[in-house]
């Protein structure tokens, strides 16, 4: 990660606002937790300023500026919408963006208590998002492939997790799930809009249920299985089954691919938690327990098998 925003201070953010959006420049400003690609400051009660911190982040911000105003009006949960564009200047060399603020707490710092409500909300959100994408929709970059094309990454993640970080029984079960996903047929039909990166840090929770979805930098058109994996990553207990009943669009092959991709993504969460415990860059200690809980749900819940029983 190349942190191009390492020297960005609240004073500099305020100077950027004074230079390009002076009507916003005197609102209260405080830094809040950002993501992999951007640092973020809350601006007043309803806005946020996002400043790129990686080489790829400017392109992701420009993608959000182009497409979120198109998609947001049809989505049933709040999402961040760009309201002002910051352009490169002598103060900062890249683009930056003022977005609407989505109230609530990220799921990796909160919990879902109303599992049924959350399952229904996630299903309705993805039904609304998963519409046929236009020809000029962004293509996938480092994600979107069939599980058969991701086996090297799956094995790397599994091998990188310390022996005491994952019991042998879970390792064996995860491999079985992955092999089943690899054997599933490829996606058919038109590519649909996808969030592309649904995990506990990219959904927002309030009053025990989902209340928003954030960080659309990886937005692309492709196989809905990549988003449907979130049913195991985000929802507690038996809510995954309820999610698929409410979503009601996924055939058995899509569910099999989604379950394998959920296992892949859960392994990544476990790995990032392990790195965090060791103090390695990019590590997030809270993600370890979240990843292991998701793996248990992957083992326990197979909606494709349930549908054929």
N, C-alpha and C positions, 0 to 999 in steps of 0.2 A: 504494500500500500504506500503510495506517494502522497503524503499529507500536504497538499498545496495550500491548505488553510491553516497550517500550524501557527502562523503568525497573526492570524485574524483575531482581533480583540473586540470587545464590545464597543470600544471607542472607534475602531475602524468600521464596524458595521453601521454605527450611527453616522459616521462620515459618508459612507456609501449612500445611505438613505438621504442625507442632506443634499448630496450632490445630484441624485437622480430622482428621488421621490420625497421632496422636502415636506410635503403635507403629512408624511408618516414619521418623520424623523424625531419627533419629541415624544412618541409613545413609549411607555415602559418597555425595557429590553432586558432579557436575561437568557443565558445559554441553557439549553435543555439537551437531553440525550439525543444524539443524532444516530445515523446508521453507518454502514460501511463506507458509503460514498460521499456523504455530506455532513457538515456540522450545521447545527440548527439553533436559532435563537427565537424565543417566543417574543412576539411584538404586540404589545397591548393584550387584550383579551381574546381577539378573534383571528390573529394573523401569526405567521411564522416566517422567518428569513432563513433560507437554505443556501449555504455556501459550499461549493464543490471542494472535496478534499482528495480525490483520486483523479488519475488521468482520464478515466472513462466517465466521470461524473458529469462534466459539462454536456456530453451527448445525451445522458440520461435525463438531465433537466430539460433540455430542448425537446426531447420526446414527450415528457409530461406536459410541457407547455402546449405542444401541438394537439395532443389527444385527450387529455383529461377534461377540458371544457366540452368536448364532444360526448364523452362517455358519462360524465358525472350526472347529468340531468335524468338519466334513466336508471340509476343505481339506487336501491332502497336503503343503503347505509351511507352515512357521510364519508366523503373522501376529500383529501386536500386538493383544492383547485387553485391554479396559478392566477393571481390577480394583478401582479406587477412584474415586469421583466427588468432585471439589472443587466447592464451590458459591460463588457470589458472596458477598463479605464486605467488611468495612471494610478489609481488607488488599489485596484485589484485586477489581475490580468485575465480573469475568466468571467463567464456569465454567472449570475446568481438570481434567485427568484424569491419573491414574496408570495406565500401560499396562504390559503385559509387554514386555520388551526382546527384539528379534530379533537374535541374534548374527550377525556377519559385517560386510562392508564394502559400501557402496552401489556399484552398478556404475559410476557415473561417477567412482569413485575406485579401481576395481579392473578386472579383466578376466575373461572367460570363456575357459578353455583347453579344457575338456571340452565341446565344442560339442554333440555328440550327446546327452550326458547332460542338458545344459541344455535342449535342444529337447524331450526327452521330459518333463522336469520341468515346463516351462512348459505343454506341451500337457495333461498330466495335471491340473495346477492349474486351468487354464481349463475343462477338461471338468467338473471337480468344481464349479467356481463357476457355470458357465453353465447353471443349472437355472431352470425357470420361476419367476418371482418372484411373490409374492402381490400382491393388489390394493392393499395399503397400502404396498408398497415405494416408496422415494423416486423421484421423477421426475427426469429430466435437467434441468439448468439451462443452462449455457453449452456443453454438448456433447451428443452423442447424435443429431444430425440426419443426414439423408442428405447425402452430399457435394454434391448439387445445391443444397442449402440453405446450403452453407458456402463458396461460390465467392468471395464478397467477401473473406472472411478469408484464403483461399488466396492471392488476388491481392495482398492487403496484405502478407502475409509475404514473398512472392516479390519484390515491388517494394522492400521495405525492406532486403533483403540487398544489400550493396555489390557492384558489378560484379566486383571482384576476389575476392569471397567465394564465387562460384559460377560455374564456367565456362559459356559459352553452351550447350555441348552438353548439360550437365546440366539447365539451365533448360528447354531444349526437351523433353528426355525427361520431366522432371517434369510439364510441361504435358500431354504425351500421356497419362501415367499418370492424371493428374487428370481429363482429359476422359473416359477410359474408365470411371473410377469414377462420374462424374456420369451416364453413360449406363446404368449397371447398374441393375437393378430394385431396388425398395425391399425392406426386410426383410419376410418373411412369418412367420407363426406367433407364438406368445406371446413377450412380452418376457422376457428372462433377466437374472439378476443380472450386473452388470458392475463391475469395479474402477473403470474410467472414466479412469484417469490413469497407465497403465503407461508409464514411461520410465526411463532409466538411474538416476535418483536414487531411484526407488521400488521397486527390487528389490535384494535383498541377495545377495552372492556369498561363498562360502567354498570353499577347495580347488578352485578353478577352475570352479565350477558354481553354479547358482542354489540358494540355501538359505533364501529367505524373500521375502515380499512385504509392503510397508509402505504407510502413508498411504492409508487408505480413505475419506478425507473426501469424495471425489467419487463414492462408490458410488451406483449408480442401476440401474434396470431399463430395458433397451432392446435395441438391435441389437448382436449379438456382434462385428460388424466393428470396433467401437470398441476392443475389447480385442485382437482378432486382429492389429491393426496392430503390436502389440508384437513379433511374430515378426521383422519387419524392423528394428525399433528396438533390440532387445536381443541378438539371436542373431548370432554371427559367421559369416562364410563362407556355406557352402551349407546351414546348419542350418535355414533357413526352410522348405525343402522337406520336411525330415524332420519339422519341427513339424507341418505340415499333414497329413502322412501319419498321424501319431500322433493328432492332434486328431480327424480323420476325421468331422467333422460339418458342415463348411462347403461349401455349394454354390458354383458358379462365381461367381454374382453377389455372394455374401457376400465371397469372396476378392477380387473386383475392388474392392468398396467398401473393404475392409480395406487393400488396397495403396494406394489413393488417400489414405486417412486416414493411412497410414504416411508418405507423402510430405508431407502437411500437417504432421504432427507433427515430422518431420525438419527441415523448413524452420524451424519454431519453434526447435528446438535450435540450428540454425545462427545464427539471429537472436540468440538469447540469448548464444551464444558471441561473436558480433560485438559485442554490447553490453558484454560483460565485458571484451573487449580494449580498448574505449574508455572503460572505467570507469563505464559508465552503471548506474543502480540496477537491480537484478534480474539483472544480467549474470552469466553463469557461463562463464568461459573454456573449461573442459573440455568444454562441451556443443557447441562448434563442430565439433571433429574428430568427435565422436560423431554429430552430425547429418549431416555430409558422408559418413561411412562408411555410415550408414543409407540415404542417398539412392543411393549406389552399389549397395547391396543391392537397393533398390527397382527400380533400372534393370535389374539382372542377373537377378532372380528373379521370375518370373510363374507361380505355381502354377496359376492358372486356365488359362493357355495350355498348361502342361505336361499338365494333366489331359485337355485336349481333343485333344492331339497324337496 
